[in-house]
Amino acid sequence: MEVALSLWIEDRNQKRVPLSCPLIREKAKRLYAHFKEPDGSGSGECWFNKFKVRQSLHNIKIVGEAASADTAAAERYPEDFANLVADGGYKPEQVFNADETALFWKKMPNKTFISKSEKSAPGFKAAKDRVTQLLCSNASGDCVIKPLMLYRSLNPRALKNQNKDNLPVFWRANKKAWVTSAVFCDWFRNCFVKEVEIYLKNKNLDFKALLVLDNAPGHPRELEAMHPNIKVTFLPPNTTALQSRRVWRFVVFMCLTSAGL
């Protein structure tokens, strides 16, 4: 029964179906009834605890959007991407990827160490103040574009009377600190294009580049025709959660091939 149950759990995990303790116990009862009539003895909770130990199961929180991702489109994309790179004759130095992430810069750890004599530690209200960062690099890893940093205030107290052009980030602001189409196009024109052109000139490479983006609302489709030397391509919808590892493997393969390894 436990062998069949273990196989069923693996199948559910591969299909991204969340499993709970009551659900697994109920399936175990059905399998047991199928193989042998139960005698009604024993505790389901006790059996499940022992079963977890025998099968090395542990409960985790489901993170990300993989459950709703388009698996078929994600499987096709690496080949399409490889053809796009080959047709354009792009080298690893000319292939770029950009994406956003949030930084909760005031957030404190939610765990702490206390002595044996203490039972608990005082809590505090979690700070939700954050900035949004747009990070971008090329496949060879030797060109990191100046990050876009987006905050709610254009002139916070810490930057009063400071020349923001001298900051190590491309500083912008809006009320929600979200990357909108206007903010992204501003970064694309005034930061990405300029730095890529200088970098490729120093590398004695043609000024042409491929920029890979996901289908976030802040990445407008007009980017595809915004600059004649920059080819912008978008990941298929609902594939970002599955695509990162596949595209990264292809990027590593490009770098190794370019290096003759």
N, C-alpha and C positions, 0 to 999 in steps of 0.2 A: 504493500500500500504506500509506504513512504517513498519507494523508488518512483512509483507512478506520480505521486504528489510532487516530488522534486522536479520531474520532467514537466509537469503542468505549470509549476512556478516559473521555470525557465522560459516556457512558451509565452506565458503572460508578460514576462519582463521584456522579451524580444518584441512583443506587440505593444509595449508601453502601456500596459493596463495596470494601474495602481492596485496593490494588494494590501489588505488589512488582516489583522489577527482573526477576527470573526469569519472573514471570507475564506481564509485558508483552513480554519477548523471545519467549516461547513463542507468544503470540498473533500477534506480528509474523511469525514463521516460518509459521504456518498461513495468514495472509493472503497472504504472499508466494507460498506454494505454490498458493494459489487463483488468483492473478493470473498468475503466471509460475513456471516450474520453476526452483528455486534452483540455482546453479552450485556451491554448497558453499564458496565463497570468502568471506573476510572474517571478522572476529571479532564475535560477538554483543555482547560487552561494549563494544567500540569503537563499533559502530553505535548502541547504546543511549545512550552518552554524547553522541554527536553529535545523536541524535534529541531528547534532553532539551533541548539548546540551541536547536534549531530550533523546537520546540513550546513552549518556555518552561515546562517541567515542573519542579517541585521537590518534594522529599519532605518530608512533614510528619507530625507525630504526631497521631493521632486522639484528640480530647479530647471528653469529655462523653458523654451517653447518647442522642444523636440517632439512632443506628443502630437502637436498640430502641424508638423512640418510636412512638406510635399516630398516624400522619399523618392519617388520616381524621377521628379525633376532634378533633385539633388544628385542622383546617380548619373544622369545624363550630362550635367553641367561640366565636370572636369574635362571631358572629351571636347565639348564645345569651346571651353576656355583654352585648351591646348591648341585647337585649330585657329582660334583668334590670335594667339601669340605667334604662331608659326606664320600665318598669313601676313601679319603686320611686321614680321621680322624683328620683334622686340627682344632685347637682351634683358637679363635680370635687373640691370641698373635702370631700365626704362619702364619697369612694371611696378606700379604703386598701389597701395591699399590704404583706405582711410575709414575710420569709424569713431563713433562717440562713446564716451563713458562718463559716468557721474562720480564725483568725488565729494563725499560728505566730510568736509575738512574739519568740522567741529565735533564729529561723532566720537564718543568715548567707548572703550571696550565694554561688552556686556557681561564679562566674567572677571573675577578677581580671586586672589588667594587670601584665605583667612586662617587664623590659628585654630587649633583643635578645640580650644575653650569657647570660641565664638560660634554662634548658630547661624548668623546671617550677616549681611552687610547692607548699609543704607543705600537705597537706590537714588536715581536722579532722572529728571526729564531729559529724554534723548533730544539732542540738537539736530534739526533737520536742514540746517543751512548747508547748501551745496553749491558747487560749481560744475559746469559741464566742460569736458575736454574733448577736443577732436584731435586724434593722433594719426599720423600718416608716415609711412616709410616705404622704401622700395624693396624689391625681392632680394637684392644683394645685401641689404642691411647697412649700407654705408652712406645712405642719405636719409636723414630724419628731418622732415619738414617742421618748421616752427609750429608748435601746437596752438590750436585755437583754444582760448579759455574764455568761457562765457559765464558772466555773473549777473545778479539782479541789478547791480548798481554800476554805472559807468565810472563814477568817481567816488569809490569808497574812501573812508577816512585814511586808510593806510597808504593810499596812492594820491593823496591830495598834493597838488602842485608838482606832480611827477610827469615826465614826458613818457607816455605809454609806448611810444615807438621804440624806446630803449629797453623795454621789458623782454625777457626771453620767451614770451608768449605773444600771440596775436590776440590782444585784449578787446573783447566786445561785450555788450550787455543788452538784456531785455528783461521784462518783468518776471518771467518764469525761468529764466536761465536755460531756455531750450534752443536747440539749433533749428532755426527756421530756414526756409529756402533762401531768403534774402541774406541771412548771416552766412550760409554756406557759400553762396555765390560770391559774396564779399571776400571770404577766405580764399576761394578758388582763384579769383582774378588777381588779388593783391598780395597773396602769399604763395600759394602753391605754384602757379605758373611761373612767377619770377624766380623762385628758388630752384625749380626744376631746370629752367633754362640755364641758369648760372652753373648748376651742378653738371649738367651734360656737356656744357662748353668746356669746363675744366677737365672732363673725362675724355674729351675729343670724340664725343658721340653726337649723332644727329639729334637735333631738338625735336624729338617725338616721344610721347609717353602714353602708357595705358594706365588708367586709373580705375580700380575695381571698387564698387560701392554696393551696399545692400539697398533694399527698397524702402528705406525709411522715408517718412513724409518730408523730412528736411533736405532730401537729395532730389532736386527737381530734374525732370527729364530734359529741360532746355540745356543742361550741362553738355549733352551729347553734341551740340552744335555751337558751343560757346567759344571754343578756340580751335583753329585748324590743326594745331600740332598735338593736341591732347585728345586721345580717344577715351571716352568714358563708357564703361560697361557696367551693367547692374546684375546682381545675382537674381535668379528666378524668385518670384514671390514665395514666401513661406518656406524658404530653404536655408536661411541664415544660421539657424541652430545646428543644422547638419553639415553645412558647407565649409565651415572654417577649417576643419581638419583636412578635408579632401584638397582644398585649394592650397593649404599650407604644405601638404606633401608634394604637390606638383611644383610649388615654388622652390622647395628644397631640391627637388630633382633638377630644376632649371639651373640652380646655383652649382650643383655638383657637375652637371654636364658642361657648363661654361668653364669650370675650373679643370676639366679634363679628368675628373675622378670617376 
